[in-house]
Amino acid sequence: MLKQSLLGAAMALALCGCGGDPASQSAGGEVIQVDGSSTVFPISEAAAEQFGGSQTGAARVAVGESGTGGGFRKFCRGETQVQGASRPILTEEMQACAAAGVAYVEAPIAFDGLTVVVHPTNALANISMAELRRAWEPGAQGQVTNWRQINPRWPDLGLQLFGAGTASGTFDYFTEAVVGTAKSSRTDYTPTEDDNVTVTGVAGNPGAMGYFGYAYYDQNRTRVKALSVNGVGPSPESIADGSYPLSRPLFVYFNAEALRRPQVQRFAQFLLANAARIAPEVGYVALPERAYAEYAGRARTRQAGTAFGGKQDIGANLEEVLARPLASGD
């Protein structure tokens, strides 16, 4: 999916010092600042466009994509009201938010399958988790530079790698799921917070491999080819039931203090009321309507906390995520 222009202009924020709620104003009225994951960006962008077009006098919504980690740094400083994340908030981010007095409402927004892609001319159809690790682990740096070095039965073809930048939740998830330790990866690849860069890189190089959220594959099927992982291809069905090995939940986090402001609360309710329709439109798997109703209630009553204990959950399926009780984020 080609990234569209960001909505609204980035505004200088004046922190009010009350629970991290930034008062963002412009000559045209209030601006709601959204940032974070490039994977969640298509959902946030679509919701922002539709919110602005459907409500008279609605606030403008400015959507950025600093990556999950970069976005949380802004969010926990109180600079943004909404944070998109391709993984749950981590312990160190919880501590940063607590130190700044920023409480947050957590809402899983969709399910995704992190998709491994190659050039369409690549004859490979499947890759195992062990083979992915062989290609991406730190020890492969400068050593594994040919597809045949991953598997001797594969072509004698130079290997070029494209993937998420280190501030990305996708990078955190991929490295933990594939290598076994979050942020543990070879560094001689092309990193980016913009998944369209990976699309272009893989589409333009016969020896390339890359990874990103399913939506970016779904929108670029004619340009790149998805590999099955451990014999299971990414699809809405395999992502929802967890049979695809790289399935994962996606999230939005709302600044709890900012939810006191009518326009921020309206945007939160709009996003959660329309996520079941928007998620599949942009290439992700929607949650059941009952889940969105539950998260809308949390936003309305500003129930702060996380259900993930400050760590990622590799291999969880949709029903497991929905069953998690909310714990205090303090």
ABEGO torsion letter per residue (X at the ends): XBBBBBBEBBBBBBBAGBGGBBBBBBAAEBBBBBBEBAAAAAAAAAAAAAAAAABBGBBBBBBBBAEAAAAAAAAAAGABABBBBABBBBAAAAAAAAAAGBBBBBBBABBBBBBBBBBAABABABBBAAAAAAAABAAABGABABAAAABAABBBBBBBBBBBBAABAAAAAAAAAAAGBBGBBBABBBBBABAAAAAAAAAABAABBBBBBAAAAAAAAAABBBBBBGGBBBBAAAAAAGABAABBBBBBBBBAAAAABAAAAAAAAAAAAAAAAAAAAAGBBBBBAAAAAAAAAAAAAGBBEBAAGGBBBBGBBAAAAAABBBBBAX
